[in-house]
Amino acid sequence: MTIDLSRRGLLGALGVGAIAVAGPSVLAGCRTNPQGAPTTNPSAAADALIPKYTLKEYAKPDYPPPANGLEKIPASFAKSYDTPPGSGSTITAMTPLWGAIPKTTGNKYFDGINARLGSTIKFQISDGNTYGDKLATVMASKKDLPDWLCLTTWSLPARFSDTAPDLFEDLTPYIGGDKVNDYPNLASVPTDSWRYSVYNDTLIGIPMPDAGIPNPLFYRADLFEKLGVTDLPTTPDEVLTLAKELTDTKAGRYGCDDLWNQAQNFYGVPPSWRLDDAGNLLNRVETDEYRQALEWIAKLFKSGAVHPDAVAGNGGDAKTRFESGKTLMLSDGIGGWAEALQRQLPTNPTYSQLPMPVIGNGSGDPVVWKGPAMGIFSAIKKGTAEAKVKEILKLADFIAAPFGTEEYNLINYGIEGTHYTLDENKLPKMTDLGGAEVQPTFIFLASPAPSVAKVQFPGFVKAYSTWVNETATHYKEPLFYGMNITVPTRLASIGSPFDDLSKDIARGRKTLTDLDKAIETWKKAGGEELRTMYKKILDETKPS
């Protein structure tokens, strides 16, 4: 019973990191690798800015983080707040929405939550697809800023890092370190998510945590069984061989859809930069891993195992092709898993898709680059009175109540009996009114760490948690993990041509010689300047 996975899946796909456009500013704190061993300690002062992590559990997970899976719903839901945390004030808030925007007045969902909050949050909801334009306009006119504003890291306006401390309240005096203990649900938000909420040495954000889980390679387990496939591939070459064997053009069946994202996963292509053995800084497109991924994806397309619509660039119907059995392997966000089960099981009870165990390049252990722990956060307008800042933080703490609480159900599903009913498994079933009124709004202001408890799908929680926890043993933090690094505007898009180039190389329209030429063009267009900038950041954040 987590947030509707269609929303979470979208957010996971969009949470591409905290890259804004300005001149370099960095947060880097002490962090640990998945096994808990210290890695770097570039700035103890930076860590002092963010809240101290103190987990408060209302429902004990059957599978601990990073999966946070629960195979049974609690017998009763705890109450995080016995009394409303608000003081009766009205607070304006601006949030995005990727879907039909509901009415904000006469809406029982908003009215019911505001009654529980004890204050009125008055929403200004904007189309998520054009939200970046709205953000730029509102932030350019400081007088039009709402009290509470959702920010999406992929659409922050130019020079955001420089201007953020002048636009938004510094939250460190309120929730930094042990001060967050006054807000126990916010204290349960993972540390890495807070790190991505610091700009120009100022904690301005309340994060919407992301698990940073990479896209799995899904396969149609039911059809694999029907076709007699018993051994799953463990190397890229075996994936290629299997894709060809599964392809039957007369039957309209193809081994896979476009697997470019997986090719990069197979070969451990870094998300931005890495150091070579000699300590030189390499951009991802300069690495052997990137070249190997391109070589592999070109072989896959040439084999004829990729569905023709994917070859033509129609990625929007990839899920439909997979769920209908036209393709048997698909790279997708992990949130899409439960979505597919929701769609298919009512009419196809034997439908089954599973993620393959993580696949490396065939030489040594796989490398799984850990994704950003936050892509969306909210901020409070600069100049807000201290009492109102504290009130907003209390409201955020209420909204961030985790799975197992009445507040979590209220925020995610609305009012029981009005917007949803509980079935025999204590799972919410939305009413028609719930479908119309309950839209993701409050979650963009504050959210708990992700959890999964889709117990209505037998075996799902165990399979999900097992895959995530096993994959996490291969996690490796990217070179600039946990840092907000802003790039000069004139250099922000010099890497864009590689997107089209990778498509052309995959489809045989261009070759790796064109990659070499593109890298030289990139260097002259500002790539070397970027390398110097990032090298300076590395030197400044080395442990003393």
Secondary structure, 3 states (H helix, E strand, C coil): CCCCHHHHHHHHHHCCCCCCECCCCCCCCCCECCCCCECCCCCHHHHCCCECCCCCCCCCCCECCCCCECCCCCCCCECCCCCCCCCCCEEEEEEEECCCCCCCCCCHHHHHHHHHHCCEEEEEEEEHHHHHHHHHHHHHCHHHCCCEEEEEHHHCCECHHHHHHHHECCCHHHHCEHHHHHCHHHHCCCHHHHHCCEECCEECCEEEECCCCCCCEEEEHHHHHHCCCCCCCCCHHHHHHHHHHHCEHHHCEECECCCHHHHHHHCCCCCCEEECCCCCEEEHHHCHHHHHHHHHHHHHHHHCCECHHHHCCCCCCHHHHHHCCCECEEECCCHHHHHHHHHHCCCCCCCCEEECCCCCCCCCCCCEECCCCEEEEEEEECCCCHHHHHHHHHHHHHHCCCCCEHHHHHHHHCCECCCEEECCCCCEEECHHHHHHCCCCHHHCCCCCCCECCCCCCCHHHHHHHHHHHHHCCEECCCCCCCCCCECHHHCCCCCHHHHHHHHHHCCCCCHHHHHHHHHHHHHHHHHHHHHHHHHHHHHCCCC
